[in-house]
Amino acid sequence: MHSIGTNRGPWIEHRSSDHIARFNQQKNRHRYCRKGFPESPIHKIYAGHSKPFGIGSPARACENLNRPIMIQKFDAVILGAGAAGLLCAIEAGKRGRHVVVLERSERAGKKILISGGGRCNFTNFYCRPENFLSANPHFAKSALARYTPADFIALIENNHIPYHEKTLGQLFCDRSAQDVVNMLEAECAAAGVIIVPNTIVREVSRTTEFVARTDSAEYHSQALVVATGGLSIPKMGATAFGYELARQFGLKICEPRPALVPLVLGEKDRTEYCDLTGVSAEVIVTTNGSPSSSSPPSQAFREKMLITHRGLSGPAILQISSYWSKGGTILIDLAPERDVTAPIREAGVRNMAAARSAFQEILPKRLASRWLDLHAPSAWNNQALAELERLAHKWIIEPASTEGYEKAEVTAGGLDSDELSSKTMESRKVPGLFFIGEVVDVTGHLGGFNFQWAWSSGAAAGRSL
């Protein structure tokens, strides 16, 4: 038996009208339960004592000693009502499966609502496996090929949600991310899926079936889907629950780390540049190696870079952060595809004034002046100008750290993809146990790719339940 925590006490068959009425009254208060959906049978009431559970608060568990536990049976229990969990539930519900989604927050889709500046960058036209980072670069290919951006766009269009392409294939809602959440909730209701918010799972165990225990109920099923997300944005309720559950069942974890996150500069660089907060420029940023042999492969991104009060941000920096590891450096090309020193070489007088004029044609004036002051050439001959040109295209920065999970858009690392079937997302070791979305070691680039992974992995699992 796999279990976090233990319990003891007699199982008592209990079908009294008082208990059933109380349970139905509680369930009807959940605004996500579709009216008229058949009630799940109450099979047993657990009336014994309970020890504190390993996942969750022991104090909260102790508060519920001797409280009757209501038991329900489902074909599948999904932990987490985020993007992946909801899409999985929809696909399973369409196949006639009796599905419940347990969500610890007060409502479904909270991270969807804040994404894309409140407009939800729900996918990307140009989604390819190369847009994802994983210890196994081939793992995501199957799911991405079987549920594509076109499939989710069709769902959006069938629900009459207006959208537009912003840049680089990024698709956003015209109105609000609420449109996407409303759509997913409506599709769940149509498929007979029950969503139960404000529900913290205290313990998960497995003998002949999975049992997810909360403070007031037990949910029994042959299939358990973990869609609990990663550690990013803890103020939205992010926890390590999914990783703890994976370890409980003996599954390997690739070390989680913040990704798509601003970088913090060292003290010297902060002193030299961070009074330029708010200045931005289009650059190419490249990883430049790390002392760790397990570091992700080198990557380059051409987008905007933004100077912040603590370091660097903007799309280019967020992208490269997923590939950077502590102790490594990044290379910044300040003048992509430009010969920035050509006007200096051609000038009648070669001096700092000519250099400022040349650099300010390409970079914001304040950044151009500051960078030149800190990288002034030792002479104005051709050799010194060639070195200045090289430095402008290969400015080396060694970040001190990232801004951490508080500012990270996603979590890189997670459940080792070698533990799962790439076709179904089911555990190779534990039949009936599935992991989908951000909790898995698959991280997309900025621009709607992480949502597409959520839809694709959710669909893969949902169609296999």
Secondary structure in CASP SS format (residue, H / E / C, confidence):
PFRMAT SS
TARGET T0000
AUTHOR 0000-0000-0000
METHOD secondary structure of the structure
MODEL  1
M C 1.00
H E 1.00
S E 1.00
I C 1.00
G C 1.00
T C 1.00
N E 1.00
R E 1.00
G C 1.00
P C 1.00
W E 1.00
I E 1.00
E C 1.00
H C 1.00
R C 1.00
S C 1.00
S H 1.00
D H 1.00
H H 1.00
I H 1.00
A H 1.00
R H 1.00
F H 1.00
N H 1.00
Q H 1.00
Q H 1.00
K H 1.00
N H 1.00
R C 1.00
H C 1.00
R C 1.00
Y C 1.00
C C 1.00
R C 1.00
K C 1.00
G C 1.00
F C 1.00
P C 1.00
E C 1.00
S C 1.00
P C 1.00
I C 1.00
H C 1.00
K C 1.00
I E 1.00
Y E 1.00
A C 1.00
G C 1.00
H E 1.00
S E 1.00
K C 1.00
P C 1.00
F C 1.00
G C 1.00
I C 1.00
G C 1.00
S C 1.00
P H 1.00
A H 1.00
R H 1.00
A H 1.00
C H 1.00
E H 1.00
N C 1.00
L C 1.00
N C 1.00
R C 1.00
P C 1.00
I E 1.00
M E 1.00
I E 1.00
Q E 1.00
K E 1.00
F E 1.00
D E 1.00
A E 1.00
V E 1.00
I E 1.00
L E 1.00
G C 1.00
A C 1.00
G C 1.00
A H 1.00
A H 1.00
G H 1.00
L H 1.00
L H 1.00
C H 1.00
A H 1.00
I H 1.00
E H 1.00
A H 1.00
G H 1.00
K H 1.00
R C 1.00
G C 1.00
R C 1.00
H C 1.00
V E 1.00
V E 1.00
V E 1.00
L E 1.00
E C 1.00
R C 1.00
S C 1.00
E C 1.00
R C 1.00
A C 1.00
G C 1.00
K H 1.00
K H 1.00
I H 1.00
L H 1.00
I H 1.00
S H 1.00
G H 1.00
G H 1.00
G H 1.00
R C 1.00
C C 1.00
N E 1.00
F E 1.00
T E 1.00
N E 1.00
F C 1.00
Y C 1.00
C C 1.00
R C 1.00
P H 1.00
E H 1.00
N H 1.00
F E 1.00
L E 1.00
S C 1.00
A C 1.00
N C 1.00
P C 1.00
H C 1.00
F C 1.00
A C 1.00
K H 1.00
S H 1.00
A H 1.00
L H 1.00
A H 1.00
R H 1.00
Y C 1.00
T C 1.00
P H 1.00
A H 1.00
D H 1.00
F H 1.00
I H 1.00
A H 1.00
L H 1.00
I H 1.00
E H 1.00
N H 1.00
N C 1.00
H C 1.00
I C 1.00
P C 1.00
Y E 1.00
H E 1.00
E E 1.00
K C 1.00
T C 1.00
L C 1.00
G C 1.00
Q E 1.00
L E 1.00
F E 1.00
C E 1.00
D C 1.00
R C 1.00
S C 1.00
A C 1.00
Q H 1.00
D H 1.00
V H 1.00
V H 1.00
N H 1.00
M H 1.00
L H 1.00
E H 1.00
A H 1.00
E H 1.00
C H 1.00
A H 1.00
A H 1.00
A C 1.00
G C 1.00
V C 1.00
I E 1.00
I E 1.00
V E 1.00
P C 1.00
N C 1.00
T C 1.00
I C 1.00
V C 1.00
R C 1.00
E E 1.00
V E 1.00
S E 1.00
R E 1.00
T C 1.00
T C 1.00
E C 1.00
F E 1.00
V E 1.00
A E 1.00
R E 1.00
T C 1.00
D C 1.00
S C 1.00
A E 1.00
E E 1.00
Y E 1.00
H E 1.00
S E 1.00
Q E 1.00
A E 1.00
L E 1.00
V E 1.00
V E 1.00
A C 1.00
T C 1.00
G C 1.00
G C 1.00
L C 1.00
S C 1.00
I C 1.00
P H 1.00
K H 1.00
M H 1.00
G C 1.00
A C 1.00
T C 1.00
A C 1.00
F H 1.00
G H 1.00
Y H 1.00
E H 1.00
L H 1.00
A H 1.00
R H 1.00
Q H 1.00
F C 1.00
G C 1.00
L C 1.00
K C 1.00
I E 1.00
C E 1.00
E E 1.00
P E 1.00
R E 1.00
P E 1.00
A E 1.00
L C 1.00
V C 1.00
P C 1.00
L E 1.00
V E 1.00
L C 1.00
G C 1.00
E H 1.00
K H 1.00
D H 1.00
R H 1.00
T H 1.00
E H 1.00
Y H 1.00
C H 1.00
D H 1.00
L H 1.00
T C 1.00
G C 1.00
V C 1.00
S E 1.00
A E 1.00
E E 1.00
V E 1.00
I E 1.00
V E 1.00
T E 1.00
T E 1.00
N C 1.00
G C 1.00
S C 1.00
P C 1.00
S C 1.00
S C 1.00
S C 1.00
S C 1.00
P C 1.00
P C 1.00
S C 1.00
Q C 1.00
A E 1.00
F E 1.00
R E 1.00
E E 1.00
K E 1.00
M E 1.00
L E 1.00
I E 1.00
T C 1.00
H C 1.00
R C 1.00
G E 1.00
L E 1.00
S E 1.00
G C 1.00
P H 1.00
A H 1.00
I H 1.00
L H 1.00
Q H 1.00
I H 1.00
S H 1.00
S C 1.00
Y C 1.00
W C 1.00
S C 1.00
K C 1.00
G C 1.00
G C 1.00
T C 1.00
I E 1.00
L E 1.00
I E 1.00
D E 1.00
L C 1.00
A C 1.00
P C 1.00
E C 1.00
R C 1.00
D C 1.00
V C 1.00
T C 1.00
A H 1.00
P H 1.00
I H 1.00
R H 1.00
E H 1.00
A C 1.00
G C 1.00
V C 1.00
R C 1.00
N C 1.00
M H 1.00
A H 1.00
A H 1.00
A H 1.00
R H 1.00
S H 1.00
A H 1.00
F H 1.00
Q H 1.00
E C 1.00
I C 1.00
L C 1.00
P C 1.00
K H 1.00
R H 1.00
L H 1.00
A H 1.00
S H 1.00
R H 1.00
W H 1.00
L H 1.00
D H 1.00
L H 1.00
H C 1.00
A C 1.00
P C 1.00
S C 1.00
A C 1.00
W C 1.00
N C 1.00
N H 1.00
Q H 1.00
A H 1.00
L H 1.00
A H 1.00
E H 1.00
L H 1.00
E H 1.00
R H 1.00
L H 1.00
A H 1.00
H H 1.00
K C 1.00
W E 1.00
I E 1.00
I E 1.00
E C 1.00
P C 1.00
A C 1.00
S E 1.00
T E 1.00
E C 1.00
G C 1.00
Y C 1.00
E C 1.00
K C 1.00
A C 1.00
E C 1.00
V E 1.00
T E 1.00
A E 1.00
G E 1.00
G E 1.00
L E 1.00
D C 1.00
S H 1.00
D H 1.00
E H 1.00
L E 1.00
S C 1.00
S C 1.00
K C 1.00
T C 1.00
M C 1.00
E E 1.00
S E 1.00
R C 1.00
K C 1.00
V C 1.00
P C 1.00
G C 1.00
L E 1.00
F E 1.00
F E 1.00
I C 1.00
G H 1.00
E H 1.00
V H 1.00
V E 1.00
D C 1.00
V C 1.00
T E 1.00
G E 1.00
H C 1.00
L C 1.00
G C 1.00
G C 1.00
F H 1.00
N H 1.00
F H 1.00
Q H 1.00
W H 1.00
A H 1.00
W H 1.00
S H 1.00
S H 1.00
G H 1.00
A H 1.00
A H 1.00
A H 1.00
G H 1.00
R C 1.00
S C 1.00
L C 1.00
END
